[in-house]
Amino acid sequence: MQAHVGDRLVTESNKVDAPRREGDIVEVRGADGAPPYVVRWADGHEGLVYPGDDAHVVPAGG
């Protein structure tokens, strides 16, 4: 997985009733765009994320 600051991280839910999570990548700590990422989620919280198989990156402007 590769990302840049300004891209969006989308994490799909593995439960039927739970919505997916979306947030803005505000910092890339891995080499060459690799995880981990600091993500500002839609609810305003920020956290360090090591995305799993249920996540994908949406490029900025995409």
Distance bins in CASP14 RR format, pairs under 12 A and 6 or more apart:
PFRMAT RR
TARGET T0000
AUTHOR 0000-0000-0000
RMODE 2
METHOD distances of the structure
MODEL  1
1 7 0 0 0 0 0 1 0 0 0 0 0
1 9 0 0 0 0 1 0 0 0 0 0 0
1 10 0 0 0 0 0 1 0 0 0 0 0
1 11 0 0 0 0 0 1 0 0 0 0 0
1 25 0 0 0 0 0 1 0 0 0 0 0
1 28 0 0 0 0 0 1 0 0 0 0 0
1 30 0 0 0 0 0 1 0 0 0 0 0
1 32 0 0 0 0 0 1 0 0 0 0 0
1 33 0 0 0 0 1 0 0 0 0 0 0
1 34 1 0 0 1 0 0 0 0 0 0 0
1 35 1 0 0 1 0 0 0 0 0 0 0
1 36 0 0 0 0 0 1 0 0 0 0 0
1 37 0 0 0 0 1 0 0 0 0 0 0
1 49 0 0 0 0 0 1 0 0 0 0 0
1 50 0 0 0 0 1 0 0 0 0 0 0
1 51 1 0 1 0 0 0 0 0 0 0 0
1 52 0 0 0 0 1 0 0 0 0 0 0
1 53 0 0 0 0 1 0 0 0 0 0 0
1 54 0 0 0 0 0 1 0 0 0 0 0
1 55 1 0 0 1 0 0 0 0 0 0 0
1 56 1 0 0 1 0 0 0 0 0 0 0
1 57 1 0 0 1 0 0 0 0 0 0 0
1 58 0 0 0 0 0 1 0 0 0 0 0
2 9 0 0 0 0 0 1 0 0 0 0 0
2 25 0 0 0 0 0 1 0 0 0 0 0
2 28 0 0 0 0 1 0 0 0 0 0 0
2 30 0 0 0 0 1 0 0 0 0 0 0
2 31 0 0 0 0 0 1 0 0 0 0 0
2 32 1 0 0 1 0 0 0 0 0 0 0
2 33 1 0 1 0 0 0 0 0 0 0 0
2 34 1 0 0 1 0 0 0 0 0 0 0
2 35 0 0 0 0 1 0 0 0 0 0 0
2 37 0 0 0 0 0 1 0 0 0 0 0
2 51 0 0 0 0 0 1 0 0 0 0 0
2 56 0 0 0 0 0 1 0 0 0 0 0
2 57 1 0 0 1 0 0 0 0 0 0 0
2 59 0 0 0 0 1 0 0 0 0 0 0
3 9 1 0 0 1 0 0 0 0 0 0 0
3 10 0 0 0 0 0 1 0 0 0 0 0
3 23 0 0 0 0 0 1 0 0 0 0 0
3 24 0 0 0 0 0 1 0 0 0 0 0
3 25 1 0 1 0 0 0 0 0 0 0 0
3 26 0 0 0 0 0 1 0 0 0 0 0
3 27 0 0 0 0 0 1 0 0 0 0 0
3 28 1 0 1 0 0 0 0 0 0 0 0
3 29 0 0 0 0 0 1 0 0 0 0 0
3 30 0 0 0 0 1 0 0 0 0 0 0
3 32 0 0 0 0 0 1 0 0 0 0 0
3 33 1 0 1 0 0 0 0 0 0 0 0
3 34 0 0 0 0 1 0 0 0 0 0 0
3 35 1 0 0 1 0 0 0 0 0 0 0
3 36 0 0 0 0 0 1 0 0 0 0 0
3 37 1 0 1 0 0 0 0 0 0 0 0
3 38 0 0 0 0 0 1 0 0 0 0 0
3 39 0 0 0 0 1 0 0 0 0 0 0
3 49 0 0 0 0 0 1 0 0 0 0 0
3 51 0 0 0 0 1 0 0 0 0 0 0
3 55 0 0 0 0 0 1 0 0 0 0 0
3 56 0 0 0 0 1 0 0 0 0 0 0
3 57 1 0 1 0 0 0 0 0 0 0 0
3 58 0 0 0 0 1 0 0 0 0 0 0
3 59 0 0 0 0 1 0 0 0 0 0 0
3 60 0 0 0 0 1 0 0 0 0 0 0
4 24 0 0 0 0 0 1 0 0 0 0 0
4 25 1 0 0 1 0 0 0 0 0 0 0
4 26 0 0 0 0 0 1 0 0 0 0 0
4 27 0 0 0 0 0 1 0 0 0 0 0
4 28 1 0 0 1 0 0 0 0 0 0 0
4 30 0 0 0 0 0 1 0 0 0 0 0
4 32 0 0 0 0 0 1 0 0 0 0 0
4 33 1 0 0 1 0 0 0 0 0 0 0
4 34 0 0 0 0 0 1 0 0 0 0 0
4 37 0 0 0 0 1 0 0 0 0 0 0
4 57 0 0 0 0 1 0 0 0 0 0 0
4 58 0 0 0 0 0 1 0 0 0 0 0
4 59 1 0 0 1 0 0 0 0 0 0 0
4 60 1 0 0 1 0 0 0 0 0 0 0
4 61 0 0 0 0 0 1 0 0 0 0 0
5 24 0 0 0 0 1 0 0 0 0 0 0
5 25 1 0 1 0 0 0 0 0 0 0 0
5 26 1 0 0 1 0 0 0 0 0 0 0
5 27 1 0 0 1 0 0 0 0 0 0 0
5 28 1 0 0 1 0 0 0 0 0 0 0
5 29 0 0 0 0 0 1 0 0 0 0 0
5 30 0 0 0 0 0 1 0 0 0 0 0
5 33 0 0 0 0 1 0 0 0 0 0 0
5 37 0 0 0 0 1 0 0 0 0 0 0
5 38 0 0 0 0 1 0 0 0 0 0 0
5 39 0 0 0 0 0 1 0 0 0 0 0
5 40 0 0 0 0 0 1 0 0 0 0 0
5 57 0 0 0 0 0 1 0 0 0 0 0
5 59 0 0 0 0 0 1 0 0 0 0 0
5 60 0 0 0 0 1 0 0 0 0 0 0
6 23 0 0 0 0 1 0 0 0 0 0 0
6 24 1 0 1 0 0 0 0 0 0 0 0
6 25 1 0 1 0 0 0 0 0 0 0 0
6 26 1 0 0 1 0 0 0 0 0 0 0
6 27 0 0 0 0 1 0 0 0 0 0 0
6 28 0 0 0 0 1 0 0 0 0 0 0
6 33 0 0 0 0 0 1 0 0 0 0 0
6 37 0 0 0 0 0 1 0 0 0 0 0
6 38 0 0 0 0 0 1 0 0 0 0 0
6 39 0 0 0 0 0 1 0 0 0 0 0
6 40 0 0 0 0 1 0 0 0 0 0 0
6 57 0 0 0 0 1 0 0 0 0 0 0
6 58 0 0 0 0 1 0 0 0 0 0 0
6 59 0 0 0 0 1 0 0 0 0 0 0
6 60 1 0 1 0 0 0 0 0 0 0 0
6 61 0 0 0 0 1 0 0 0 0 0 0
6 62 0 0 0 0 0 1 0 0 0 0 0
7 22 0 0 0 0 0 1 0 0 0 0 0
7 23 0 0 0 0 1 0 0 0 0 0 0
7 24 1 0 0 1 0 0 0 0 0 0 0
7 25 1 0 1 0 0 0 0 0 0 0 0
7 26 0 0 0 0 0 1 0 0 0 0 0
7 27 0 0 0 0 0 1 0 0 0 0 0
7 28 0 0 0 0 1 0 0 0 0 0 0
7 33 0 0 0 0 1 0 0 0 0 0 0
7 37 0 0 0 0 1 0 0 0 0 0 0
7 39 0 0 0 0 1 0 0 0 0 0 0
7 40 0 0 0 0 0 1 0 0 0 0 0
7 51 0 0 0 0 0 1 0 0 0 0 0
7 55 0 0 0 0 0 1 0 0 0 0 0
7 56 0 0 0 0 0 1 0 0 0 0 0
7 57 1 0 1 0 0 0 0 0 0 0 0
7 58 1 0 0 1 0 0 0 0 0 0 0
7 59 1 0 1 0 0 0 0 0 0 0 0
7 60 1 0 1 0 0 0 0 0 0 0 0
7 61 0 0 0 0 1 0 0 0 0 0 0
7 62 0 0 0 0 1 0 0 0 0 0 0
8 20 0 0 0 0 0 1 0 0 0 0 0
8 21 0 0 0 0 0 1 0 0 0 0 0
8 22 1 0 1 0 0 0 0 0 0 0 0
8 23 1 0 1 0 0 0 0 0 0 0 0
8 24 1 0 1 0 0 0 0 0 0 0 0
8 25 1 0 0 1 0 0 0 0 0 0 0
8 26 0 0 0 0 0 1 0 0 0 0 0
8 37 0 0 0 0 0 1 0 0 0 0 0
8 39 0 0 0 0 1 0 0 0 0 0 0
8 40 0 0 0 0 0 1 0 0 0 0 0
8 41 0 0 0 0 0 1 0 0 0 0 0
8 42 0 0 0 0 1 0 0 0 0 0 0
8 51 0 0 0 0 0 1 0 0 0 0 0
8 55 0 0 0 0 0 1 0 0 0 0 0
8 56 0 0 0 0 1 0 0 0 0 0 0
8 57 1 0 0 1 0 0 0 0 0 0 0
8 58 1 0 1 0 0 0 0 0 0 0 0
8 59 0 0 0 0 1 0 0 0 0 0 0
8 60 1 0 0 1 0 0 0 0 0 0 0
8 61 0 0 0 0 1 0 0 0 0 0 0
8 62 0 0 0 0 1 0 0 0 0 0 0
9 20 0 0 0 0 0 1 0 0 0 0 0
9 21 0 0 0 0 1 0 0 0 0 0 0
9 22 1 0 0 1 0 0 0 0 0 0 0
9 23 1 0 1 0 0 0 0 0 0 0 0
9 24 1 0 0 1 0 0 0 0 0 0 0
9 25 1 0 1 0 0 0 0 0 0 0 0
9 26 0 0 0 0 0 1 0 0 0 0 0
9 27 0 0 0 0 0 1 0 0 0 0 0
9 28 0 0 0 0 0 1 0 0 0 0 0
9 35 0 0 0 0 1 0 0 0 0 0 0
9 36 0 0 0 0 0 1 0 0 0 0 0
9 37 1 0 0 1 0 0 0 0 0 0 0
9 38 0 0 0 0 0 1 0 0 0 0 0
9 39 1 0 1 0 0 0 0 0 0 0 0
9 40 0 0 0 0 1 0 0 0 0 0 0
9 41 0 0 0 0 1 0 0 0 0 0 0
9 42 0 0 0 0 0 1 0 0 0 0 0
9 46 0 0 0 0 0 1 0 0 0 0 0
9 47 0 0 0 0 0 1 0 0 0 0 0
9 48 0 0 0 0 0 1 0 0 0 0 0
9 49 1 0 0 1 0 0 0 0 0 0 0
9 50 0 0 0 0 0 1 0 0 0 0 0
9 51 1 0 0 1 0 0 0 0 0 0 0
9 52 0 0 0 0 0 1 0 0 0 0 0
9 54 0 0 0 0 0 1 0 0 0 0 0
9 55 1 0 0 1 0 0 0 0 0 0 0
9 56 1 0 0 1 0 0 0 0 0 0 0
9 57 1 0 1 0 0 0 0 0 0 0 0
9 58 1 0 0 1 0 0 0 0 0 0 0
9 59 0 0 0 0 0 1 0 0 0 0 0
9 60 0 0 0 0 0 1 0 0 0 0 0
10 19 0 0 0 0 0 1 0 0 0 0 0
10 20 1 0 0 1 0 0 0 0 0 0 0
10 21 1 0 0 1 0 0 0 0 0 0 0
10 22 1 0 1 0 0 0 0 0 0 0 0
10 23 1 0 0 1 0 0 0 0 0 0 0
10 24 0 0 0 0 0 1 0 0 0 0 0
10 25 0 0 0 0 0 1 0 0 0 0 0
10 39 0 0 0 0 0 1 0 0 0 0 0
10 41 0 0 0 0 0 1 0 0 0 0 0
10 42 0 0 0 0 0 1 0 0 0 0 0
10 49 0 0 0 0 0 1 0 0 0 0 0
10 51 0 0 0 0 1 0 0 0 0 0 0
10 52 0 0 0 0 0 1 0 0 0 0 0
10 54 0 0 0 0 1 0 0 0 0 0 0
10 55 1 0 0 1 0 0 0 0 0 0 0
10 56 1 0 1 0 0 0 0 0 0 0 0
10 57 1 0 0 1 0 0 0 0 0 0 0
10 58 1 0 0 1 0 0 0 0 0 0 0
10 59 0 0 0 0 0 1 0 0 0 0 0
10 62 0 0 0 0 0 1 0 0 0 0 0
11 18 0 0 0 0 0 1 0 0 0 0 0
11 19 0 0 0 0 0 1 0 0 0 0 0
11 20 1 0 0 1 0 0 0 0 0 0 0
11 21 1 0 1 0 0 0 0 0 0 0 0
11 22 1 0 0 1 0 0 0 0 0 0 0
11 23 0 0 0 0 1 0 0 0 0 0 0
11 37 0 0 0 0 0 1 0 0 0 0 0
11 39 0 0 0 0 1 0 0 0 0 0 0
11 41 0 0 0 0 1 0 0 0 0 0 0
11 42 0 0 0 0 0 1 0 0 0 0 0
11 49 0 0 0 0 1 0 0 0 0 0 0
11 50 0 0 0 0 0 1 0 0 0 0 0
11 51 1 0 0 1 0 0 0 0 0 0 0
11 52 1 0 0 1 0 0 0 0 0 0 0
11 53 0 0 0 0 0 1 0 0 0 0 0
11 54 1 0 1 0 0 0 0 0 0 0 0
11 55 1 0 1 0 0 0 0 0 0 0 0
11 56 0 0 0 0 1 0 0 0 0 0 0
11 57 0 0 0 0 0 1 0 0 0 0 0
11 58 0 0 0 0 0 1 0 0 0 0 0
12 18 0 0 0 0 1 0 0 0 0 0 0
12 19 0 0 0 0 1 0 0 0 0 0 0
12 20 1 0 1 0 0 0 0 0 0 0 0
12 21 0 0 0 0 1 0 0 0 0 0 0
12 22 0 0 0 0 0 1 0 0 0 0 0
12 51 0 0 0 0 0 1 0 0 0 0 0
12 52 0 0 0 0 0 1 0 0 0 0 0
12 53 0 0 0 0 1 0 0 0 0 0 0
12 54 1 0 1 0 0 0 0 0 0 0 0
12 55 1 0 0 1 0 0 0 0 0 0 0
12 56 1 0 0 1 0 0 0 0 0 0 0
13 19 1 0 0 1 0 0 0 0 0 0 0
13 20 1 0 1 0 0 0 0 0 0 0 0
13 21 1 0 0 1 0 0 0 0 0 0 0
13 22 0 0 0 0 0 1 0 0 0 0 0
13 54 1 0 0 1 0 0 0 0 0 0 0
13 55 0 0 0 0 0 1 0 0 0 0 0
14 20 0 0 0 0 1 0 0 0 0 0 0
14 21 0 0 0 0 0 1 0 0 0 0 0
14 52 0 0 0 0 0 1 0 0 0 0 0
14 53 0 0 0 0 1 0 0 0 0 0 0
14 54 1 0 0 1 0 0 0 0 0 0 0
14 55 0 0 0 0 0 1 0 0 0 0 0
15 21 0 0 0 0 0 1 0 0 0 0 0
15 54 0 0 0 0 0 1 0 0 0 0 0
18 54 0 0 0 0 0 1 0 0 0 0 0
19 41 0 0 0 0 0 1 0 0 0 0 0
19 42 0 0 0 0 1 0 0 0 0 0 0
19 43 0 0 0 0 0 1 0 0 0 0 0
20 41 0 0 0 0 0 1 0 0 0 0 0
20 42 0 0 0 0 0 1 0 0 0 0 0
20 54 0 0 0 0 1 0 0 0 0 0 0
20 55 0 0 0 0 1 0 0 0 0 0 0
20 56 0 0 0 0 0 1 0 0 0 0 0
20 58 0 0 0 0 0 1 0 0 0 0 0
21 39 0 0 0 0 1 0 0 0 0 0 0
21 40 0 0 0 0 0 1 0 0 0 0 0
21 41 1 0 0 1 0 0 0 0 0 0 0
21 42 1 0 0 1 0 0 0 0 0 0 0
21 43 0 0 0 0 1 0 0 0 0 0 0
21 44 0 0 0 0 0 1 0 0 0 0 0
21 45 0 0 0 0 0 1 0 0 0 0 0
21 47 0 0 0 0 0 1 0 0 0 0 0
21 49 0 0 0 0 1 0 0 0 0 0 0
21 51 0 0 0 0 0 1 0 0 0 0 0
21 54 0 0 0 0 1 0 0 0 0 0 0
21 55 0 0 0 0 1 0 0 0 0 0 0
21 56 0 0 0 0 0 1 0 0 0 0 0
22 39 0 0 0 0 1 0 0 0 0 0 0
22 40 0 0 0 0 0 1 0 0 0 0 0
22 41 1 0 0 1 0 0 0 0 0 0 0
22 42 1 0 1 0 0 0 0 0 0 0 0
22 43 0 0 0 0 0 1 0 0 0 0 0
22 44 0 0 0 0 0 1 0 0 0 0 0
22 55 0 0 0 0 0 1 0 0 0 0 0
22 56 0 0 0 0 0 1 0 0 0 0 0
22 57 0 0 0 0 0 1 0 0 0 0 0
22 58 0 0 0 0 1 0 0 0 0 0 0
23 37 0 0 0 0 1 0 0 0 0 0 0
23 38 0 0 0 0 0 1 0 0 0 0 0
23 39 1 0 1 0 0 0 0 0 0 0 0
23 40 1 0 0 1 0 0 0 0 0 0 0
23 41 1 0 1 0 0 0 0 0 0 0 0
23 42 1 0 1 0 0 0 0 0 0 0 0
23 43 0 0 0 0 1 0 0 0 0 0 0
23 44 0 0 0 0 1 0 0 0 0 0 0
23 45 0 0 0 0 1 0 0 0 0 0 0
23 46 0 0 0 0 1 0 0 0 0 0 0
23 47 0 0 0 0 0 1 0 0 0 0 0
23 49 0 0 0 0 1 0 0 0 0 0 0
23 51 0 0 0 0 0 1 0 0 0 0 0
23 55 0 0 0 0 0 1 0 0 0 0 0
23 57 0 0 0 0 0 1 0 0 0 0 0
23 58 0 0 0 0 1 0 0 0 0 0 0
23 60 0 0 0 0 0 1 0 0 0 0 0
24 37 0 0 0 0 1 0 0 0 0 0 0
24 38 0 0 0 0 1 0 0 0 0 0 0
24 39 1 0 0 1 0 0 0 0 0 0 0
24 40 1 0 1 0 0 0 0 0 0 0 0
24 41 0 0 0 0 1 0 0 0 0 0 0
24 42 0 0 0 0 1 0 0 0 0 0 0
24 44 0 0 0 0 1 0 0 0 0 0 0
24 45 0 0 0 0 0 1 0 0 0 0 0
24 46 0 0 0 0 1 0 0 0 0 0 0
24 47 0 0 0 0 0 1 0 0 0 0 0
24 49 0 0 0 0 0 1 0 0 0 0 0
24 57 0 0 0 0 0 1 0 0 0 0 0
24 58 0 0 0 0 0 1 0 0 0 0 0
24 60 0 0 0 0 1 0 0 0 0 0 0
24 61 0 0 0 0 0 1 0 0 0 0 0
25 33 0 0 0 0 1 0 0 0 0 0 0
25 34 0 0 0 0 0 1 0 0 0 0 0
25 35 0 0 0 0 1 0 0 0 0 0 0
25 36 0 0 0 0 0 1 0 0 0 0 0
25 37 1 0 1 0 0 0 0 0 0 0 0
25 38 1 0 0 1 0 0 0 0 0 0 0
25 39 1 0 1 0 0 0 0 0 0 0 0
25 40 0 0 0 0 1 0 0 0 0 0 0
25 41 0 0 0 0 0 1 0 0 0 0 0
25 46 0 0 0 0 0 1 0 0 0 0 0
25 47 0 0 0 0 0 1 0 0 0 0 0
25 48 0 0 0 0 0 1 0 0 0 0 0
25 49 0 0 0 0 1 0 0 0 0 0 0
25 51 0 0 0 0 0 1 0 0 0 0 0
25 55 0 0 0 0 0 1 0 0 0 0 0
25 57 1 0 0 1 0 0 0 0 0 0 0
25 58 0 0 0 0 1 0 0 0 0 0 0
25 59 0 0 0 0 0 1 0 0 0 0 0
25 60 0 0 0 0 1 0 0 0 0 0 0
26 37 0 0 0 0 1 0 0 0 0 0 0
26 38 1 0 1 0 0 0 0 0 0 0 0
26 39 1 0 0 1 0 0 0 0 0 0 0
26 40 1 0 1 0 0 0 0 0 0 0 0
26 41 0 0 0 0 0 1 0 0 0 0 0
26 44 0 0 0 0 0 1 0 0 0 0 0
26 45 0 0 0 0 0 1 0 0 0 0 0
26 46 1 0 0 1 0 0 0 0 0 0 0
26 47 0 0 0 0 1 0 0 0 0 0 0
26 48 0 0 0 0 0 1 0 0 0 0 0
26 49 0 0 0 0 0 1 0 0 0 0 0
26 60 0 0 0 0 0 1 0 0 0 0 0
27 33 0 0 0 0 0 1 0 0 0 0 0
27 35 0 0 0 0 0 1 0 0 0 0 0
27 36 0 0 0 0 1 0 0 0 0 0 0
27 37 1 0 0 1 0 0 0 0 0 0 0
27 38 1 1 0 0 0 0 0 0 0 0 0
27 39 0 0 0 0 1 0 0 0 0 0 0
27 40 0 0 0 0 1 0 0 0 0 0 0
27 46 0 0 0 0 1 0 0 0 0 0 0
27 47 0 0 0 0 1 0 0 0 0 0 0
27 48 0 0 0 0 1 0 0 0 0 0 0
27 49 0 0 0 0 0 1 0 0 0 0 0
28 34 1 0 0 1 0 0 0 0 0 0 0
28 35 0 0 0 0 1 0 0 0 0 0 0
28 36 0 0 0 0 1 0 0 0 0 0 0
28 37 1 0 1 0 0 0 0 0 0 0 0
28 38 0 0 0 0 1 0 0 0 0 0 0
28 39 0 0 0 0 0 1 0 0 0 0 0
28 48 0 0 0 0 0 1 0 0 0 0 0
28 49 0 0 0 0 0 1 0 0 0 0 0
28 51 0 0 0 0 0 1 0 0 0 0 0
28 57 0 0 0 0 0 1 0 0 0 0 0
29 35 1 0 0 1 0 0 0 0 0 0 0
29 36 1 0 1 0 0 0 0 0 0 0 0
29 37 1 0 0 1 0 0 0 0 0 0 0
29 38 1 0 0 1 0 0 0 0 0 0 0
29 39 0 0 0 0 0 1 0 0 0 0 0
29 47 0 0 0 0 0 1 0 0 0 0 0
29 48 1 0 0 1 0 0 0 0 0 0 0
29 49 0 0 0 0 1 0 0 0 0 0 0
29 50 0 0 0 0 1 0 0 0 0 0 0
30 36 1 0 0 1 0 0 0 0 0 0 0
30 37 0 0 0 0 1 0 0 0 0 0 0
30 38 0 0 0 0 0 1 0 0 0 0 0
30 48 0 0 0 0 0 1 0 0 0 0 0
30 49 0 0 0 0 0 1 0 0 0 0 0
30 50 0 0 0 0 0 1 0 0 0 0 0
30 51 0 0 0 0 0 1 0 0 0 0 0
33 51 0 0 0 0 0 1 0 0 0 0 0
33 57 0 0 0 0 1 0 0 0 0 0 0
34 50 0 0 0 0 0 1 0 0 0 0 0
34 51 0 0 0 0 0 1 0 0 0 0 0
34 57 0 0 0 0 0 1 0 0 0 0 0
35 48 0 0 0 0 1 0 0 0 0 0 0
35 49 1 0 0 1 0 0 0 0 0 0 0
35 50 1 0 1 0 0 0 0 0 0 0 0
35 51 1 0 1 0 0 0 0 0 0 0 0
35 52 0 0 0 0 1 0 0 0 0 0 0
35 55 0 0 0 0 1 0 0 0 0 0 0
35 57 0 0 0 0 1 0 0 0 0 0 0
36 47 0 0 0 0 1 0 0 0 0 0 0
36 48 1 0 1 0 0 0 0 0 0 0 0
36 49 1 0 0 1 0 0 0 0 0 0 0
36 50 1 0 1 0 0 0 0 0 0 0 0
36 51 0 0 0 0 1 0 0 0 0 0 0
36 52 0 0 0 0 0 1 0 0 0 0 0
36 55 0 0 0 0 0 1 0 0 0 0 0
37 46 0 0 0 0 0 1 0 0 0 0 0
37 47 0 0 0 0 1 0 0 0 0 0 0
37 48 1 0 0 1 0 0 0 0 0 0 0
37 49 1 0 1 0 0 0 0 0 0 0 0
37 50 0 0 0 0 1 0 0 0 0 0 0
37 51 1 0 0 1 0 0 0 0 0 0 0
37 52 0 0 0 0 0 1 0 0 0 0 0
37 55 0 0 0 0 1 0 0 0 0 0 0
37 57 0 0 0 0 1 0 0 0 0 0 0
38 45 0 0 0 0 0 1 0 0 0 0 0
38 46 1 0 0 1 0 0 0 0 0 0 0
38 47 1 0 1 0 0 0 0 0 0 0 0
38 48 1 0 1 0 0 0 0 0 0 0 0
38 49 1 0 0 1 0 0 0 0 0 0 0
38 50 0 0 0 0 0 1 0 0 0 0 0
39 45 0 0 0 0 1 0 0 0 0 0 0
39 46 1 0 0 1 0 0 0 0 0 0 0
39 47 1 0 1 0 0 0 0 0 0 0 0
39 48 0 0 0 0 1 0 0 0 0 0 0
39 49 1 0 1 0 0 0 0 0 0 0 0
39 50 0 0 0 0 0 1 0 0 0 0 0
39 51 0 0 0 0 1 0 0 0 0 0 0
39 55 0 0 0 0 1 0 0 0 0 0 0
39 57 0 0 0 0 0 1 0 0 0 0 0
40 46 1 0 1 0 0 0 0 0 0 0 0
40 47 1 0 0 1 0 0 0 0 0 0 0
40 48 0 0 0 0 0 1 0 0 0 0 0
40 49 0 0 0 0 0 1 0 0 0 0 0
41 47 1 0 0 1 0 0 0 0 0 0 0
41 48 0 0 0 0 0 1 0 0 0 0 0
41 49 0 0 0 0 1 0 0 0 0 0 0
49 55 1 0 0 1 0 0 0 0 0 0 0
49 57 0 0 0 0 0 1 0 0 0 0 0
51 57 0 0 0 0 1 0 0 0 0 0 0
END
